[in-house]
Amino acid sequence: MRVTLMRYIGYFLLIIIFVIICILSILNAQTVQFNYMFGAFSLPLIILLLFTFIIGLLIGALLVVFTRMRKRHKHKGIS
């Protein structure tokens, strides 16, 4: 019984997140100029926001993986 309740809460939260992302997509549809070292290009703001979010997730995940690997290596050396 408790597992199904938690599953429904998880589905509800996923739906809420999906609705928020859809609203943000609609509100941030304007085109922006993205300038970087070697040039520039235009793209919708929501694409730029999603791209930077995904890059941040990847960097965070890599940091977690490297930290766990270092701790595991440290523990293997002790025992």
FIPADO-376993 format. One record per residue (C-alpha): residue number from 1; x, y negated, z. Coordinates in steps of 0.5 Angstrom, whole numbers, m for minus. Each point is the difference from the previous one (the first is absolute). Layout:
<sites>
@n->NUM	east->X	north->Y	up->Z
...
</sites>
This chain:
<sites>
@n->1	east->0	north->0	up->0
@n->2	east->6	north->m5	up->2
@n->3	east->3	north->2	up->m6
@n->4	east->m5	north->m2	up->m5
@n->5	east->m2	north->m7	up->4
@n->6	east->8	north->m2	up->m1
@n->7	east->m1	north->2	up->m7
@n->8	east->m6	north->m4	up->m1
@n->9	east->4	north->m6	up->3
@n->10	east->6	north->1	up->m5
@n->11	east->m5	north->0	up->m6
@n->12	east->m3	north->m6	up->3
@n->13	east->6	north->m4	up->1
@n->14	east->3	north->2	up->m7
@n->15	east->m7	north->m3	up->m3
@n->16	east->1	north->m6	up->4
@n->17	east->8	north->m1	up->m3
@n->18	east->m3	north->2	up->m7
@n->19	east->m5	north->m6	up->1
@n->20	east->5	north->m5	up->2
@n->21	east->5	north->2	up->m5
@n->22	east->m6	north->m1	up->m5
@n->23	east->m2	north->m7	up->3
@n->24	east->8	north->m2	up->0
@n->25	east->0	north->2	up->m8
@n->26	east->m5	north->m4	up->m2
@n->27	east->2	north->m6	up->4
@n->28	east->7	north->0	up->m2
@n->29	east->m1	north->1	up->m8
@n->30	east->3	north->m6	up->m2
@n->31	east->7	north->0	up->m4
@n->32	east->6	north->m2	up->4
@n->33	east->7	north->m1	up->m3
@n->34	east->6	north->5	up->3
@n->35	east->7	north->m3	up->0
@n->36	east->6	north->4	up->1
@n->37	east->7	north->0	up->m1
@n->38	east->0	north->2	up->m8
@n->39	east->m7	north->m3	up->m2
@n->40	east->m7	north->m1	up->2
@n->41	east->m7	north->3	up->m2
@n->42	east->m7	north->m1	up->1
@n->43	east->m4	north->5	up->4
@n->44	east->m7	north->0	up->4
@n->45	east->1	north->m1	up->7
@n->46	east->m3	north->6	up->3
@n->47	east->5	north->4	up->m4
@n->48	east->6	north->m4	up->3
@n->49	east->m3	north->1	up->7
@n->50	east->m1	north->8	up->m1
@n->51	east->7	north->0	up->m3
@n->52	east->4	north->m3	up->6
@n->53	east->m5	north->4	up->4
@n->54	east->3	north->6	up->m3
@n->55	east->7	north->m2	up->0
@n->56	east->m1	north->m1	up->8
@n->57	east->m3	north->7	up->1
@n->58	east->6	north->3	up->m4
@n->59	east->5	north->m4	up->4
@n->60	east->m3	north->2	up->7
@n->61	east->m1	north->7	up->m2
@n->62	east->8	north->0	up->m2
@n->63	east->2	north->m3	up->6
@n->64	east->m4	north->5	up->4
@n->65	east->3	north->6	up->m4
@n->66	east->7	north->m2	up->1
@n->67	east->m1	north->m2	up->8
@n->68	east->m3	north->8	up->1
@n->69	east->6	north->3	up->m4
@n->70	east->5	north->m4	up->4
@n->71	east->m4	north->2	up->6
@n->72	east->0	north->7	up->m2
@n->73	east->7	north->0	up->m2
@n->74	east->2	north->m3	up->7
@n->75	east->m4	north->6	up->3
@n->76	east->3	north->5	up->m4
@n->77	east->7	north->m2	up->2
@n->78	east->m1	north->0	up->8
@n->79	east->m3	north->7	up->0
</sites>
